[in-house]
Amino acid sequence: MSRMAGTFTVTGGSEQPIHEAEGEVKLTRVSGTQRFAGDIVGEGSVDWVFCYRIDRTATFIGFQRIEGSVADRTGSLVLESTGDHDGRSSLGRWRVVSGSGTGELAGIRGEGSFHAPGGPQVSYELDCDFD
């Protein structure tokens, strides 16, 4: 497996309530776009569902699609994305969705993580290999 590392910059986004009631968890849908740099170069889009607890911490799950190049191979892939938000920053985990790679990224597999300390800049790592 090869370790890919770099950053992505959040270039846009929105958050829409799904469920909100006094004294209950709040569910929201978060959509965003990113620009990747480093060992992954390209454009990304993500859709998450966030579950905010009363203390403003949250757990999220969703899918992130990247179109560009990974390890000098071009195409697109989809990552299953899960994580936790402590009210200021987020730590997430990625898993390449089996069969989601296109073009030269067909057959990609792997797992990784990302850290969003607040603000638009996010660091990532992805350990990946190809069939």
Secondary structure, 3 states (H helix, E strand, C coil): CEEEEEEEEEEEEEEEEEECCCCCCEEEEEEEEEEEEECEEEEEEEEEEEEECCCCCEEEEEEEEEEEEECCEEEEEEEEEEEEECCCCEEEEEEECCCCCCHHHCCEEEEEEEEECCCCEEEEEEEEEEC
